[in-house]
Amino acid sequence: MDDDMTNPHEGIAPAPPAQYDRFVRELEERLYDGCSVTFTLPHHSSTLLARGVLSRLEARGCYTAEIDLSNVSTIEELTLLLLQTVLQLRIGISALPNSSLNDFIDSLSRPEIRAKIKDVVDIPYVQSVKESPLELLDESISLLQRIPEQSKARLVVWFHEFQVIHKIDDLLLKRLRATFQHQTHVTYAFVGSDPDLMRTLFADQHEALYRFAVMLQYPGVRAGG
């Protein structure tokens, strides 16, 4: 196990090494086997844990992606973040952090980028709907499935501060659930720092993501927060 993963995490009680190691191994196996999970963890700790777990999954042939929702407040910002993250699996470069959604869409026509994504992205379609964030959002989510499916691999997506998405749009979670539930090559880790809201999102039968992911308890985090 990586040395970074044995250090106590900021903001929570240190877990006994044996408990922590069991949690890491369970998390790795569930994600590798296609079981989405959710649990509560402070952002800094989530980042450290993701780095270790995702590197293990990459060694086993998985694609991996981290998506930090901390500063996302609009559908446009979410769509841009998703597109940047998933297309990096093909492009291999990071988009400029200050790039707008429109600028990012326009950049897909650059020859060096087009050559790497033309088999999975209908670039003319994406450009034709660039003023429609919801259509672009649907396309970005479909890419999460399309890229690993084409490569006969699994993509593991780790969301940091997932509870933020609840504040963006009332119908957004229903839209995501409608697509997520049909994906066969994508597994999700929904991690957030707000225990009450995270529990509501996945344990309340009136919520769109009810029972979509297995609820885990990180060692050192008390049940109930």
SVG drawing of the C-alpha trace seen along z (x, -y; Angstrom):
<svg xmlns="http://www.w3.org/2000/svg" viewBox="-40 -32 45 40">
<polyline fill="none" stroke="black" stroke-width="0.4" points="0.0,0.0 1.3,-3.5 2.8,-5.4 0.5,-8.3 -2.5,-6.0 -1.3,-5.1 -1.2,-8.6 -4.0,-9.8 -6.4,-12.1 -7.0,-15.6 -10.3,-16.3 -11.2,-12.8 -10.0,-10.4 -7.1,-8.2 -8.2,-4.7 -6.3,-1.6 -4.1,-0.5 -5.8,2.8 -9.3,1.2 -8.0,-1.3 -6.3,1.3 -9.6,3.4 -11.5,0.3 -9.1,-0.5 -9.2,3.1 -13.0,3.3 -13.3,0.0 -10.9,1.1 -12.7,4.4 -16.2,2.9 -15.2,0.3 -13.4,2.8 -16.3,5.2 -18.7,2.5 -20.3,1.6 -20.8,-2.2 -20.2,-3.4 -20.8,-6.4 -19.4,-7.6 -18.6,-10.8 -15.1,-12.1 -13.5,-15.6 -12.2,-16.9 -8.5,-16.7 -8.9,-13.1 -10.9,-12.2 -8.2,-13.5 -5.5,-11.4 -7.7,-8.3 -8.6,-8.7 -5.0,-9.0 -4.1,-5.6 -7.2,-3.7 -7.4,-4.9 -3.7,-4.2 -4.4,-0.6 -7.3,-0.4 -5.2,-1.9 -2.7,0.9 -5.5,3.4 -6.4,1.9 -9.1,-0.6 -9.5,-4.1 -9.9,-6.5 -11.1,-10.1 -11.4,-12.5 -14.1,-15.2 -14.0,-17.9 -17.4,-19.6 -16.2,-22.0 -16.5,-25.1 -19.3,-24.0 -22.5,-26.0 -24.0,-25.9 -24.9,-23.3 -22.4,-25.0 -19.6,-24.6 -20.5,-20.9 -20.7,-20.2 -17.3,-21.8 -15.7,-19.8 -17.2,-16.5 -16.1,-17.1 -12.6,-18.2 -12.2,-15.2 -13.5,-12.5 -11.8,-13.8 -8.5,-13.9 -8.7,-10.1 -8.1,-10.4 -6.5,-13.8 -3.9,-13.3 -3.7,-17.1 -5.4,-19.4 -7.6,-22.2 -6.8,-25.7 -8.4,-26.1 -10.0,-29.5 -11.4,-28.1 -15.1,-28.7 -17.5,-26.0 -17.7,-27.6 -14.0,-27.9 -13.5,-24.3 -16.0,-23.1 -14.3,-25.2 -10.9,-23.7 -12.2,-20.2 -11.7,-21.2 -7.9,-21.6 -6.4,-18.9 -4.3,-17.4 -7.4,-17.0 -9.8,-16.0 -7.6,-13.1 -7.7,-11.6 -11.5,-11.9 -13.2,-11.8 -14.1,-8.1 -16.0,-8.7 -17.2,-12.3 -19.5,-13.7 -17.8,-17.0 -20.2,-18.8 -23.1,-17.8 -21.3,-19.0 -20.6,-22.3 -24.2,-22.6 -25.5,-22.4 -22.8,-24.3 -25.4,-26.9 -27.5,-24.1 -25.7,-23.1 -28.2,-20.3 -27.7,-18.6 -23.9,-19.0 -24.3,-17.5 -26.1,-14.5 -23.3,-14.1 -20.6,-14.3 -22.3,-11.7 -22.7,-9.4 -18.9,-9.8 -18.2,-8.4 -19.7,-5.1 -18.7,-5.3 -14.9,-5.6 -14.3,-2.6 -16.9,-0.6 -15.0,-1.0 -11.8,0.0 -13.5,2.9 -12.3,1.5 -13.9,0.0 -13.9,-3.6 -14.0,-4.5 -15.2,-8.1 -14.4,-9.6 -16.6,-12.6 -15.3,-14.9 -17.8,-17.0 -20.7,-15.3 -23.4,-16.9 -22.7,-20.2 -24.6,-18.8 -27.8,-18.9 -27.8,-22.7 -27.2,-23.2 -30.7,-22.2 -33.7,-20.4 -34.0,-18.0 -30.3,-17.4 -30.0,-14.3 -33.0,-12.7 -31.3,-13.4 -28.0,-11.8 -29.7,-8.8 -31.6,-8.1 -28.3,-7.8 -26.1,-6.3 -28.3,-3.3 -27.9,-2.1 -24.1,-2.4 -22.3,0.9 -18.6,-0.2 -18.6,-3.0 -18.4,-2.8 -18.8,-5.7 -17.4,-6.7 -19.7,-9.5 -17.8,-11.1 -18.9,-14.2 -18.1,-16.1 -21.7,-16.8 -22.9,-13.6 -26.5,-14.6 -27.0,-15.6 -25.0,-12.7 -27.1,-10.3 -30.3,-11.9 -29.2,-11.7 -28.6,-7.9 -30.9,-6.7 -34.0,-8.8 -36.5,-6.9 -37.8,-10.2 -34.3,-11.1 -33.3,-10.2 -30.1,-8.4 -31.9,-6.3 -30.0,-3.0 -27.9,-3.7 -24.7,-3.2 -23.7,-1.1 -23.2,-3.2 -19.9,-2.6 -18.5,-4.0 -15.0,-5.3 -13.0,-4.2 -12.8,-7.0 -16.0,-8.7 -18.8,-8.1 -22.1,-6.8 -24.3,-9.8 -21.4,-12.2"/>
</svg>
